[in-house]
């Protein structure tokens, strides 16, 4: 090809400056679309900040929030009216609280550092006892507050706090990373780095079912009545199992999902789950269908980073849900 002077034509070269501007514009539109999409999800009817510097562990009930940081004491907050009730630390140790739990009857709490567990009375904040245990990886507390299920490097132990006695040891091949107890004291559920979730009978300490997964377990949960168990391994499907048969009842959500929290409603009709990517989903147990989703508050709507959901709880009448995230935001949602 030649130009009108008979000389070879020179093809115009692309402007990298213009290309960069186009890419920036596309990214800007993308972030706006994300922010707009997030704005269409239901808003929380209550939002408070419990910790400006973020939190590492948390437990929620209808009336209390128990939070722990990477250093310093745990804090027990009354939710309504909001007030700091107690600051708890294990003896004089300044190490952080890596796990926390509140009993269903809201009378007792337990906190765990990496190598010790403490038992507290909520009414007066009294420290009832402290025990040394190596490598604590997870922690659950019974409804009456007298028994703890503690994940350790090669097992979980069902521990009678009022007696200071291990009642059962539930073996795994690797560390137990997540645990759950039902309200009525029939079952214990453990999830391990060995890629198995195991359901244990608390009447005799025997293994009822072992459920293999394709990755280490991220979250497990039991319904209050012990009829259902939820398990999720990292970047895997969420399974809801029937504890009577050991069979999958429903698979919920996408196939590649990592949960950081889960809680069944008291009537076992719903389960609410929290993701590591700062999203909350409400599922109907009977159908496995998504009923509603929420996107909790972030520091900046345009920033792609997110805070992990650490704990969830239904209110007494089950019309609302509490959530707390690693950025320290406590929020309440209408179901």
SVG drawing of the C-alpha trace seen along z (x, -y; Angstrom):
<svg xmlns="http://www.w3.org/2000/svg" viewBox="-40 -13 48 59">
<polyline fill="none" stroke="black" stroke-width="0.4" points="0.0,0.0 1.3,-3.5 0.3,-7.0 -0.5,-9.8 3.2,-10.7 4.0,-7.1 5.9,-6.3 5.1,-3.3 2.3,-4.1 3.2,-4.1 0.6,-2.3 -0.5,-4.3 0.9,-2.9 -1.4,-2.3 -1.3,-4.9 -0.4,-3.1 -1.4,-6.2 -4.9,-6.0 -5.0,-2.2 -4.1,-2.8 -6.9,-5.4 -9.4,-3.0 -8.3,-0.2 -8.6,-2.7 -12.1,-3.7 -13.2,0.0 -11.9,0.7 -13.7,-2.3 -16.9,-1.2 -16.4,2.3 -15.9,0.9 -19.0,-1.3 -21.0,1.7 -19.8,3.8 -20.6,1.0 -24.0,0.5 -24.7,4.2 -23.8,4.3 -26.1,1.4 -29.1,3.4 -28.7,6.0 -30.7,5.4 -29.1,3.0 -28.5,3.8 -30.9,2.3 -28.2,1.9 -24.4,1.3 -21.9,0.7 -18.1,0.9 -16.9,3.1 -13.2,2.8 -11.5,0.2 -8.4,2.3 -10.2,5.4 -10.7,8.7 -9.3,12.3 -12.1,14.4 -15.7,13.9 -18.8,15.6 -22.4,14.3 -25.6,15.0 -28.9,13.1 -27.7,10.8 -23.8,11.0 -20.8,10.7 -17.4,12.1 -14.4,10.9 -10.7,11.6 -7.7,9.9 -4.2,11.1 -3.0,9.6 -4.6,8.4 -7.8,9.5 -11.1,10.8 -14.1,8.4 -17.6,9.5 -20.2,7.0 -23.8,6.7 -25.7,6.0 -28.7,4.1 -28.1,1.6 -24.6,1.8 -22.1,2.0 -18.7,3.5 -19.3,5.9 -16.0,7.7 -12.4,7.8 -10.9,11.2 -7.3,12.5 -5.7,15.8 -3.9,15.0 -1.2,12.4 -0.6,13.6 -0.9,11.0 -1.3,13.4 -4.3,13.0 -7.6,14.9 -7.7,17.2 -11.1,18.9 -14.2,17.9 -17.6,19.4 -20.7,18.5 -23.1,21.1 -26.6,21.2 -28.1,20.3 -25.8,17.3 -24.4,18.1 -20.9,19.2 -18.1,18.5 -14.8,20.0 -11.8,18.4 -8.7,20.1 -5.2,18.9 -3.0,21.2 -2.1,23.4 -4.7,22.7 -8.4,22.5 -10.3,20.4 -13.8,20.9 -15.8,17.8 -19.1,16.9 -20.9,14.2 -23.0,12.9 -20.0,11.5 -17.2,12.1 -15.5,14.5 -12.7,16.8 -13.7,20.3 -10.6,22.2 -7.7,22.3 -6.2,25.4 -3.1,25.9 -3.7,27.7 -1.2,27.7 -2.1,26.5 -5.8,25.5 -7.4,25.3 -11.1,24.9 -13.6,24.5 -17.3,25.1 -19.3,24.9 -22.4,26.9 -25.8,25.2 -25.5,25.5 -21.9,24.2 -20.5,27.2 -18.8,29.0 -16.3,27.9 -15.4,29.6 -11.8,28.7 -9.9,29.2 -6.3,30.3 -3.4,31.4 -4.5,35.0 -8.0,35.2 -10.8,33.4 -11.6,33.8 -15.0,33.5 -14.1,31.9 -16.2,31.6 -15.3,28.1 -17.0,28.4 -14.9,31.6 -11.7,30.7 -12.0,34.1 -11.8,35.4 -14.8,37.5 -14.1,38.6 -11.2,38.2 -12.2,38.2 -9.2,39.1 -8.2,37.6 -5.1,38.0 -4.3,34.3 -5.4,31.1 -9.1,30.5 -9.9,27.1 -13.6,26.7 -16.1,28.1 -19.8,28.0 -22.2,29.3 -26.0,29.6 -28.2,28.0 -29.6,31.3 -26.2,33.0 -26.6,35.9 -23.8,35.2 -20.4,33.7 -19.1,32.7 -15.5,32.3 -13.8,31.1 -10.1,31.8 -7.1,30.9 -7.2,34.6 -10.1,33.8 -12.7,35.6 -15.7,34.5 -16.8,36.9 -20.1,37.2 -19.7,38.6 -22.3,40.0 -22.0,38.2 -23.9,40.9 -21.0,43.3 -18.2,41.5 -18.4,43.7 -18.1,42.6 -21.4,42.5 -20.4,41.3 -17.2,40.2 -17.6,37.9 -14.7,37.6 -14.0,34.3 -11.5,33.1 -9.7,30.6 -9.2,29.6 -12.4,28.7 -13.3,25.0 -16.6,25.0 -18.9,27.5 -22.2,26.9 -25.0,28.9 -28.7,27.9 -30.0,27.4 -32.1,30.6 -29.2,32.7 -31.1,33.6 -28.8,31.9 -25.0,31.4 -23.4,28.9 -19.9,29.4 -17.7,27.3 -14.1,27.9 -12.0,25.1 -13.0,24.2 -15.6,27.0 -19.3,27.6 -21.4,27.0 -23.2,30.2 -26.1,30.6 -26.4,34.1 -29.1,36.0 -27.6,37.3 -30.1,40.2 -28.8,41.7 -25.5,40.1 -26.7,39.3 -26.5,35.9 -29.8,34.0 -28.9,31.1 -25.9,29.4 -26.1,25.6 -24.3,22.8 -21.6,22.9 -19.2,25.8 -16.1,23.7 -16.9,22.0 -15.1,21.4 -17.3,20.7 -16.0,19.1 -19.2,19.3 -22.6,21.1 -25.6,21.3 -28.9,23.1 -32.1,21.5 -33.6,22.9 -36.4,24.6 -33.9,26.0 -35.8,24.5 -32.9,22.2 -29.2,22.1 -27.2,18.9 -23.6,19.0 -20.8,16.5 -18.1,16.4 -14.4,15.5 -15.3,13.0 -17.6,10.9 -21.0,12.2 -23.8,13.7 -26.3,16.2 -29.6,17.5 -30.6,21.0 -33.8,22.9 -32.9,26.3 -35.8,28.3 -35.0,27.2 -31.4,26.0 -32.5,22.8 -31.0,19.4 -33.6,17.2 -31.6,14.0 -28.1,12.6 -26.4,9.6 -23.0,7.9 -21.7,6.5 -20.1,3.1 -16.6,2.5 -14.3,-0.4 -14.4,-1.6 -17.1,-0.4 -14.7,-0.6 -11.9,1.4 -11.9,5.1 -10.6,6.3 -13.1,7.9 -13.3,9.0 -14.1,12.5 -17.4,13.2 -16.4,14.6 -19.7,15.4 -23.5,15.5 -26.6,15.8 -30.3,15.7 -32.3,13.5 -34.8,15.1 -37.8,14.8 -35.6,15.7 -36.8,12.7 -33.3,11.2 -29.7,12.3 -26.5,10.9 -23.2,11.0 -19.7,9.9 -16.8,9.6 -13.0,9.4 -13.0,5.7 -14.9,5.2 -18.3,4.4 -21.3,5.9 -24.5,5.8 -28.1,7.0 -30.1,8.1 -33.9,8.6 -34.5,12.2"/>
</svg>
